[in-house]
Amino acid sequence: MARGSPWKSPLFFIPLLAAALTLLLASPGSAQDPRLELMLATARQVRDLLIEEHVLAPSAQTLTRAAWRGMRRHAPALVEPSAWEGLESAYRAAVAADPELGSPMVEAALRSMVDSLGDPYSAVLTPDQRRWEEQAMKTGSFSGIGVELGWKQGLRVVSCLDRSPARSSGLRSGDRILAVDGKAVGDMTFYEAGNLLLGPVGRAVELKLQRGARQLDVRVPRARIELPGVGYRKLDSSVGYVRIGYFGADTAGKVRSSLAALREQGIDRVVVDLRNNPGGDLEQGLKVAGFFTAGTLVIVEKRSGRQKLVNRQPAYWTGKALFLVNRGSASAAELLAQSVQGKPGRIVMGEKTFGKARIQTRYSLPGGGAIHITTARYLSASGADIDGQGLAPEVLLPDTGDPLKEAARHLRD
C-alpha cells in the first residue's frame, strides 16, 4: 500500500479535491471488464486507507455500510451486505445488468465513505486534480481569486492572499460563503464548493456571503495567483520585519536568510508577520519555529499515540521576536505561533487565529488519483488543542490602525 507524505497540508484555495473520482470516461462494458476491477481496487484501497490511517479510526463495518448507502442511490435494489466482499459481488451483479452503473456507483461509494467521517478536509482527487495540485505546488501559482477556505459551521474565508482579487474585492476572514454563481454550497462537499471559485483568468465569480447578520453579494474577478513568499526590511534602527505570506517548499531557508541579513544590519529585535497566512507546508513551519526556540515545539497526536517534536539545536535568533497573527492565520502559521508562545523573549500579538490544527497526508490510488486523509492533529507543548478554537495571543491587538508600529513599540519597551 502506498505510503503518504506527512506534514503536507492541502492548499485549500487551490481546487484540489472536489468532484467524484471518475477514473475512466466510459462505464465498464461487462463484469469482467478490467476497468471495473480498477474502480473496485480504488474503492477497496480508499476503504483500507481510511481504516488504517484516518485519525478517527473508522471501522470496516462503518465504511462498508457507507459505501453501500452511496451505491444504493444508483441501484436502489442493492441489498445491504454483511461484509465488503458481499458489496463487491452485489456491485458486479448490478453492473452486469446495467453497465452504465459502473462509474456512478463507485463514485457514490467513495464520496459516501469519506462523508461518513464528518471530516471536511479528507477527500479524493481525480488523476487530473492530482496533476493540477502537483503543478500548482511546483510553480507556486494558480488561476482563481486567491482565498484560503476553511470549514467552521459552514464554508468560511480563512484569509485572502496578499494582492489577490479576493482582498481587493473586500472579502474578509470569517465571511461565510453561501452561494457561488447562484449555486448554493450548503449541500456540497468542502472541496466541491472550493472548486467553483476556479476558472479562466478574467472571468468573474459571483459570491453570496454571510457577514454577521448581513448577506452580501460580491463580484470577484479571477486572476493568476502567485503564492506569497518571504520578505524583510528594517522598521527602525533596532527592529526588523519579516513577512511570511505562505509556507512553501523553501520558506525556512528564506526566513533564515532574512534573519541573517537583518542581524548583519545591527538588528536585534524582529517582528514576524503571520497575518493572513493560510499555512502550507507544516514541516517548513516547524523549521522556522526552530529558529526561534529550542525544546518541544508541538505534540503530534496520531492514532498510535502522542509524539513530541523537539528542536535539539539552539535557537538561531537570540534577540527578541514578536509574532503578529489575526483571524486569517491558520494551519502552519498557527503551529509556528503556538510553538513560540510563552517562551522567553517571544511574544504573540494580534487577534485570535482561525483554528485549524489537523494534519492531512496524501496517498496514491490506482489509476493515478489520490486521497487526502486527516491522519493527525497537533497540540501545544503543554497539550492544548486549538483546532476549531484558534490560538489566543498574549497581547490582543485589533487588526486596524498600524499594528506594525504598535509591535515595534512593544519590542522596544
SULVEN-V941891 format. One record per residue. RES is the residue in one small letter. SS is DSSP state (H for helix, E for strand, L for the rest). PHI is phi as a letter, one per 20 degrees, with the letter a starting at -180 (999 if undefined). OMEGA is omega as a letter, one per 20 degrees, with the letter a starting at -180 (* if undefined). Layout:
res-><RES/RES>
ss-><SS/SS>
phi-><PHI/PHI>
omega-><OMEGA/OMEGA>
//
This chain:
res-><m/a/r/g/s/p/w/k/s/p/l/f/f/i/p/l/l/a/a/a/l/t/l/l/l/a/s/p/g/s/a/q/d/p/r/l/e/l/m/l/a/t/a/r/q/v/r/d/l/l/i/e/e/h/v/l/a/p/s/a/q/t/l/t/r/a/a/w/r/g/m/r/r/h/a/p/a/l/v/e/p/s/a/w/e/g/l/e/s/a/y/r/a/a/v/a/a/d/p/e/l/g/s/p/m/v/e/a/a/l/r/s/m/v/d/s/l/g/d/p/y/s/a/v/l/t/p/d/q/r/r/w/e/e/q/a/m/k/t/g/s/f/s/g/i/g/v/e/l/g/w/k/q/g/l/r/v/v/s/c/l/d/r/s/p/a/r/s/s/g/l/r/s/g/d/r/i/l/a/v/d/g/k/a/v/g/d/m/t/f/y/e/a/g/n/l/l/l/g/p/v/g/r/a/v/e/l/k/l/q/r/g/a/r/q/l/d/v/r/v/p/r/a/r/i/e/l/p/g/v/g/y/r/k/l/d/s/s/v/g/y/v/r/i/g/y/f/g/a/d/t/a/g/k/v/r/s/s/l/a/a/l/r/e/q/g/i/d/r/v/v/v/d/l/r/n/n/p/g/g/d/l/e/q/g/l/k/v/a/g/f/f/t/a/g/t/l/v/i/v/e/k/r/s/g/r/q/k/l/v/n/r/q/p/a/y/w/t/g/k/a/l/f/l/v/n/r/g/s/a/s/a/a/e/l/l/a/q/s/v/q/g/k/p/g/r/i/v/m/g/e/k/t/f/g/k/a/r/i/q/t/r/y/s/l/p/g/g/g/a/i/h/i/t/t/a/r/y/l/s/a/s/g/a/d/i/d/g/q/g/l/a/p/e/v/l/l/p/d/t/g/d/p/l/k/e/a/a/r/h/l/r/d>
ss-><L/L/L/L/E/L/L/E/L/L/L/L/L/L/L/L/L/L/L/L/L/L/L/L/L/L/L/L/L/L/L/L/L/H/H/H/H/H/H/H/H/H/H/H/H/H/H/H/H/H/H/H/H/L/L/L/L/L/L/H/H/H/H/H/H/H/H/H/H/H/H/H/L/L/L/L/L/L/L/L/L/L/L/H/H/H/H/H/H/H/H/H/H/H/H/H/H/L/L/L/H/H/H/H/H/H/H/H/H/H/H/H/H/H/H/L/L/L/L/L/L/L/E/E/E/L/H/H/H/H/H/H/H/H/H/H/H/H/H/L/E/E/E/E/L/L/E/E/E/E/E/L/L/L/E/E/E/E/E/E/L/L/L/L/H/H/H/H/L/L/L/L/L/L/L/E/E/E/E/E/L/L/E/E/L/L/L/L/L/H/H/H/H/H/H/L/L/L/L/L/L/L/L/E/E/E/E/E/E/E/E/L/L/E/E/E/E/E/E/E/E/L/E/E/E/E/L/L/L/E/E/E/E/E/L/L/L/L/E/E/E/E/E/E/L/L/E/L/L/L/H/H/H/H/H/H/H/H/H/H/H/H/H/H/L/L/L/L/E/E/E/E/E/L/L/L/L/L/L/E/E/H/H/H/H/H/H/H/H/H/H/H/L/L/E/E/E/E/E/E/E/E/L/L/E/E/E/E/E/E/E/L/L/L/L/L/L/L/L/E/E/E/E/E/E/L/L/L/L/L/L/H/H/H/H/H/H/H/H/H/L/L/L/L/L/E/E/E/E/E/L/L/L/L/L/L/L/E/E/E/E/E/E/E/L/H/H/H/L/E/E/E/E/E/E/E/E/E/E/L/L/L/L/L/L/L/L/L/L/L/L/L/L/L/E/E/L/L/L/L/L/L/H/H/H/H/H/H/H/H/H/H/L>
phi-><999/f/e/e/d/f/m/e/e/f/e/f/e/d/f/l/d/g/l/f/f/d/f/c/f/e/f/g/e/b/f/e/f/f/f/f/f/f/f/f/f/f/f/f/f/g/g/f/f/f/f/e/d/f/f/e/l/f/e/f/f/f/f/f/f/f/f/f/f/f/f/f/f/d/c/g/e/f/e/f/e/e/b/f/g/f/f/f/f/f/f/f/f/f/f/f/f/b/g/f/e/g/f/g/f/f/g/f/f/f/f/f/f/f/f/f/e/m/d/f/e/d/a/e/d/f/g/f/f/f/f/f/f/f/f/f/f/f/e/m/b/a/d/a/d/m/c/e/d/b/d/b/l/o/f/c/e/e/b/d/f/g/l/e/g/f/f/f/e/n/f/c/g/n/g/e/e/e/b/c/l/n/e/f/d/g/e/e/f/g/e/f/f/f/f/f/f/e/r/f/g/n/e/e/d/e/d/d/d/d/c/m/e/d/d/c/d/c/d/c/f/e/b/f/d/d/f/f/d/c/c/b/a/e/e/b/f/c/d/d/c/c/d/d/e/a/e/e/f/c/f/g/f/f/f/f/f/f/f/f/f/f/f/f/e/n/e/c/c/b/e/d/e/d/f/l/e/f/o/p/f/f/f/f/f/f/f/f/g/f/f/d/b/d/n/f/e/b/d/e/d/d/f/f/p/d/c/e/d/d/e/e/e/f/f/f/e/e/e/f/b/c/d/e/c/b/f/e/e/b/l/f/f/f/g/f/f/f/f/e/f/n/e/g/m/c/c/d/c/p/d/f/e/f/o/c/c/d/d/d/c/d/c/f/c/g/n/n/e/b/c/e/c/f/d/a/c/d/c/f/g/e/n/f/d/d/f/m/d/n/e/e/f/f/d/f/b/g/e/c/m/c/g/f/f/f/f/f/f/f/f/f/f>
omega-><a/r/a/r/a/r/r/r/a/r/a/r/r/a/r/b/a/r/r/a/r/a/a/a/a/r/r/a/a/a/r/a/a/r/r/a/r/r/r/r/r/r/a/a/r/r/a/r/r/r/a/a/a/a/a/r/r/a/r/a/r/a/r/r/r/r/r/r/r/a/a/r/r/r/a/a/a/a/a/a/r/a/a/a/r/r/r/r/r/r/r/r/r/a/r/r/a/a/a/a/a/a/a/a/r/r/a/r/r/a/a/r/a/a/a/a/a/a/a/a/r/a/a/r/r/r/r/r/r/r/r/a/a/r/r/r/a/a/a/r/r/r/a/a/r/a/r/a/r/a/r/a/a/a/a/r/r/r/r/a/r/r/a/r/r/a/a/r/r/r/a/r/a/r/r/r/a/a/r/a/r/a/r/a/a/a/r/r/r/a/r/r/r/a/a/a/a/r/a/r/r/r/a/r/a/a/r/a/r/r/a/r/a/r/a/r/a/r/a/r/r/a/r/a/r/r/a/a/a/r/r/r/r/r/r/a/a/a/r/a/r/r/r/a/a/r/r/a/a/a/a/r/r/r/r/r/r/r/r/a/r/a/r/r/r/a/r/r/a/r/r/a/r/a/r/r/a/r/a/a/a/r/r/r/r/r/r/r/r/r/a/a/r/r/a/r/r/r/r/a/r/r/a/r/a/r/r/r/a/r/a/r/r/r/a/a/a/r/r/r/r/a/r/r/r/a/r/r/a/r/a/r/r/r/r/a/a/a/a/a/r/r/a/r/a/a/r/a/r/a/r/a/a/r/r/a/r/a/r/r/r/r/r/r/r/r/r/r/r/r/r/a/r/a/a/r/r/r/r/r/r/r/a/a/a/a/a/a/a/r/r/r/r/r/r/a/r/a/r/r/a/a/a/r/r/r/r/r/a/r/a/a/*>
//
